[in-house]
Amino acid sequence: MNAEGVASLAIFSIAYFFIATEKVNKTIVAILGATTMIFFGLFQETEKVWATYIDFNTIFLLLGMMTFVSVLEESGLFQYIGVKVAQHSGTSSKKLFIMLTLFVAIMSGFLDNVTTILVAMPLTFAITEPLGMDPIPFVIGEIFASNIGGTMTLIGDPPNIMIGSEAHLDFIQFLINTGPLAILMLILSDLILLFFFRKAFSKKIDKKVIDSLDPKSSISSSRDFRLSVVFFVATITMFLLQSVTHIENSAIAMTAGFTSILFMERKKVDYILKKVDWSTLTFFLGLFVMVGALGDTGVLNELAKIMILLSHNSYRLMEAIIISFSAVLSSIIDNVPLTATLIPVIKSMHSLDPKVYANLTPLWWSLSLGACLGGNGTVVGASANVVALALLRRSYKKEISFFKFLKYGAVVLTLSVVLSILYVMVRYG
């Protein structure tokens, strides 16, 4: 490795340390890491850095979906669906648990996981609190469901957005390829928690509590509510028809986001745009540039060679390595920088060994499954985990310790890794 490679790896490692430990805001770290690499002249064409290495399709897809979700939240659509789901559970706490986790998983396939948790948690607490039910199994179950649900679709989790953009994989392809395993993992994670918390789930729910929930209470405008349904269905339909229309993901998301503002919230444009997570978008800009430097200086090429060496030129073993490596690491650190680092590594494998790595598609699915499902391993494995536990602490003054969560998370993570490896090997030969 040359001097430029050592310098870029050192800067990236320092930045990664601060991102993982959250000692400094990750957006500041990413941008300063990127600009430091530029000042050190670690790029072959410094003047083209921003245009060359930033994946603007990912940036605009995130911007469009964040805007769209913010508008739909104002309409009360998600809250309405959540209450309806709860009302269909009857008096069975087991059925309520299954219905709520199913609701969270489906919503996470279309919304970011944090938004889904912010919608689901208050609804869950509104049911468990008056009944004196333990909210902890519901919180853990919904955390697992949010990470599993995000695995199913192109727009469910940022790693999938990044993978889809790089590998040109559309919405339907994600549903077909990652969906089946995600559904299986949702069923198994529910069964695991129903077993661990079997005493808590033996309690019946007071029908009066369920009946007291009013799905229409969150709807401030029936017109906007109807429009939100139309826009939501139309947007998902456009994603489903991508293989026919060949319209970029980002174009669909941006059209959905800003058309919904025009028709539903045009008097509150500034308010809606303030709800967009600009910090995350800016973080992505810096991250893309830092990873670009690793590519330019040959670091990623060296990492790919090491992975190929470990796999002994076995495609099947490489699938297992990618799933295990990404799953374990994403349970400890943010899966976004992890995915951003591994994408160019996988991409370079074809040039290093064109015969063995002629088709990279199964490796993309391996990365998606590992990076997304790995979030269930620990309390810090995903942002949704942290948010859910914060809401539990605020509402109930209860804590789920790192090791208590690990007791359940480790089981689900291990099962996810084993089944993901078997699934990929069996399905793709």
N, C-alpha and C positions, 0 to 999 in steps of 0.2 A: 504494500500500500504506500502511495506517495505522500509527500508532506501535506498536500492539499486535502487528501483523504483523511489523514490523521486529524487535521484541524477541523474539518467539517464534522467528523465523528465526535470529537471532543465537545464542540459547541452543541451538537444535537443531544449528546448524552447529558450535558449539564442542563439544557432546556428541559429534557425529558424528566430529569430528577425533580425539577421544580414543578412541572406539570403534574407528575404522579403524586408528589407530597402535598401539593396545593399550598406551599409556603408563600408563593407569589401568584397573583391572578394569572391564569393560564394564557389569557389573551395577550397580556403584556409580555409574558415570556416568549410566546410564539413570534410576535412581531419583532421584538428585540433580537431574538435568535436569528430570524430571517435577515434583518438589516445588518447584523454583525457579520454574517456570512457574505453579504454583498460588499461590505467595507473591506473584508479580508481578501476580496477578489477570488472567491472560490468557484465562480461560475465561468464557463467558457465565453458566454456573451452576456456581460453584466447588464447592458442596456435593454436586453429583451427578457429579463428575469420574470417580471410580473406577467407578461403576455404568454410566456412559454410554459411556466410551471403551474399556474393557478388553473384549476379545473372550474371554469365559470359555469359549466352546466350544473355541477353540484351546488355551487353558490346560489345560483338563481332558482334551482329547484327548492332548496331550503328556504330561501326568501319568500318564494311564492306560496309554499305550503304553510309557513309560519303566519303569513298574512291571512291566508284562507281560513286557517283554524281559528285565528283571533276573531274574525268576522262571525264564524259559525258559533263560537262560544257566546257571543253577545246575543244570538238569537235564542239560546236556551235549548238547542237541539240535543246536545249531548246529555244534559241533565234530564231532559224528557225521556230519552231512551233508557237511561240508567234507572229511573224510577219505575218505568214499565217493566224492566227486567226483574226488579225486586218484587213487584206485585205478582208476577207469574210464578214466584217460588213457593207460594202458599205458606204453610206453617212449618215446613221442614228446614232446619238449619243446614243440613247437608245439601239440599236442593238449592238453597239460597247461596251457599258457598260456590257450588258448581255454576250457577247462573251468573254470579258476579265475576268469577274468574273467566268465564266464557265471554262475558261482556267486555271485560278489560282486554282480553286477548284480541278480540275482533277490532275493538277501537284502536289498539296499538298497531294494528296492521295498516291503519290509515292516518293516525295522528302520532305525534312524537310521544314517547312513553311518559314523560313528565306531565304533559297535558292530560293524558288518560288517567294517571294517578290522581291529579288534582281534581278531576271530575268524580272519580270512583270513591275516593277516601271519605269525603264528607257524607256521601250517600250511605256508605257502609256504617259509619259511626252513628248516623241518624237511626239506623235499625238496631245496632248492637247495644248502644248506650241505654235506651229505655228498658231493654230486656235484661240488662246486667250480664250480657254475653261477653266472653273474652274476645277482644278484637284482634289479638295477635295472630291467630291462624288465618284470619281473613286478610290481614295486612301482608303476611308472608306469601299467601296464595296469590294475591293480586300483584305483588312484586314479580313473582315467577311468571305469571300470566302476561305481564306487560313486556317482559324481555322475550318470552317465547312468541308472543303475537307479533312483535316487531320483526322477528326473523322471517315471517311468512311473505312479506311483500317488498317491493322495490322502495317504497316510501316509509316503511315501518321503523327503520333504524338508520342513522347516518352511515354506518359501514355499508349497508346495502345500497344506499344512494351512491356512494363512492365507487363501489364495485360495479354497479350497473352502468354508471357513466363511463368507466374505464373499459369494461368488457363489452359494452353495447348490449346489455341484457335488459329486456323490457319487463313490464309489470306481470304479464301472464307467465313468462318464463320463471320468475321468482315464485309465483303461486304454485306452479306445477312442480318445481324442483325442491324448494325449501318448505313449501306448505305441508306436504304429507308428514314429514318428520316433526314439524312444529306441532301439528295436531296430536300426534302420538305423544310427544313430550308434555303437552298440556294435560292430556288424560292421565299420564303416569304421575306427573307432579301433583295433580289433584288427589289421586289415590294415595300417594305417599303421605300427604298432609292429613287426609281424612283418617289414615291409620294412626299417625303420630298424635293427633288431637281428637281421637275417637270419643273421649269423655266429654269434651267441650261440644262436639257436634251431636251429642245425644239429646240436647235440650231443644224443646219445641219453641216456635216463635208465636208470640201473641198476635192473632190476626188483626187486632185493633191497631197495632203499630203499623202494619203494612197498609191497612186501609186509610190510615191518616196521612200517608204520603200522597201529595197531589202533583201529578206529572206536569200540569199546566202552570204551576206556580212560578216556574222559571221563565215562562214565555211572556215577554213584555209587548210584543207585537205579533199578531197572528199572520200578518202579511210577510214580515221578515222570516218568521218560522217556516212558512210555506216555501218562500224563496230559498231558504237554506237547504231544505230537502231537495229541491230541484237542482240547485248548484252542486250539492254533494253527490247526487246520483249521476249528474252529467259529467262531473270531474272523474269519478271512478270509471265511468263508461269510456271516457277518452283514454284513460290509462290502459284499460283492458283492450282497446282497439289499436294500441300502438303498433302492433305488428302489421296492421293494415294501413294506417294513416302515415306511419313513419315520422310522426311529429315528436320532437325532442321532449323529454320529461320536463325540462325546465320551462319550455314554452307553455305546456299544459298547466303547470303549477302557477306560473306568473299570470296567465290568462284567468285562471280560477280566482286567484287572490285579488287581483285588481278589478275584475268584473264584479265580484261580490261586494267590494267596497263601493263601486259606482252605484249599484242598485240598492244596497242595504245600509251602508254607513258613510255616504259621501259627505255628510256634515261632521263626521268624526274621523277624518282621515289621519290627522296628527295623533289622535288617541290610539287608533288601530296600529299605526306604524311604530308607536312607542312600545307596543306590546311585542314587537318583533325582537328576537334575541340577537341584537346587533353584536354583542360581545362574542357569541359563538361564531357568527359569520366572519368576523374579523380574525378570530382564532384560526379558522380554516385557511384564510389568506396566508398568514404567517407559516402555518404548518405545511402547506403545499410547497412554499418556497424552500423551507428547510429540507424537506424530503427531496426536492429537486437538486439541492446541493449535494446530497448523498449520492444521487444518481450521477451527477456531472463529474464527481471526483472518484467514481469507481467503487465506492463503499458498498452500494447495493449489489453490484455485480459480484463482489467478493462474498457477500452474505449468501447470495444465490448459489455460488459454487460450494460453500460449506454445507448448505442444506442438501444439495445434490449428492455431495460426498457422503453425508449421513444416511441418505436414502439408498445408497449403493445402486443408483440408477434404476430403482424400482418405483414406478409410478404410484403403485398402491401404498407403498411405505411413505412416499411424499405426501399423499393425501392424509395419512394418519399423523404425520409430523405437523402439517399445517393446522389440522383440527386441534390436536393436543396443545401445541404451542400457543395458538391464538386464544383458545378457551381458557387455559390456565392464566395466561398473562392478562387477558381482559377481565378476569375476576379480581385482579389486583389494581390494574391501571386502566385509564380511559381507553375504550376500544377504538376511538377515532384516530389518535396518533398511531396506535398499533396497526390499524388497517391501512392508514396512509403510508406507513413504512413497508408493509408486506406487499401491497399492490404492485409497485415497480419490481420487487424481488421476484414475484410470480411471473410478471410480464417478461422479465429478462431470461427466464428459464428456456424459452423456446430458442433463443439465439445461442445459448450455451450448449444445448443438446436438442437439436431440431427433431431427431428421430424419436426419442423417448417422450419429449414434451411437444409433440405436434399439435395436440388439442389441449388447451389450458382450461377449458370450461369446467370440468370436474374439480379443478383446483380452486376456481372462483367460488364454487358452491361450498367447498371445504372451508374456505376462509370466512364466508358468510355465516355458516353454521357455528364455527368456533368462536368468532368474534362476538356474535349476537347472543348465543346461549351461554357464553362464559360469564355474562353479567350476573347470573344467578348464584355464582359461587360464594360471594361475600357481601357484606353490607355496603362496601364501597365499589362494588363491581359495576354499577350503573348509576346515573344521576337519579333515575326514578326510585332506586332503593333508598338513597339518602333523603329524598323528598318525602317518601312515604313514612319513613321512620321519624322524620321531623314533625309531620302532621300527627302521628300517633303520640309523640311526646307532648305536643301542644294541647291536644284534645283530652288525653287520658293521663298525662304525667307518667306514662309507662315507657320503659326502654327495652329494646331488644339488643343485647350485647353482641359484640363481634362473634364471640364463640357460640352463643346460643343460635344466632343466624347460621353460622357455619355448620352446626349440627344438621340442619336441613339442607342448606345450600350445597354442602359437599356431596350429599347423596344425589341431589338433582344434577349437579355439575358432572359428577362421575358417570352417571347414567347418560347424560347428554353426550359426553365425549365418546363413550363406548358405542352408543346407538348411532351417532353421527358417522363414526368410522365404518361400522357395519353397513349403514344405509348407503354411503357413498361407494363403498367397494362393491356391494351387491348391485346397486342401480346402474353404475357406470362401468361395470366389468372390472 
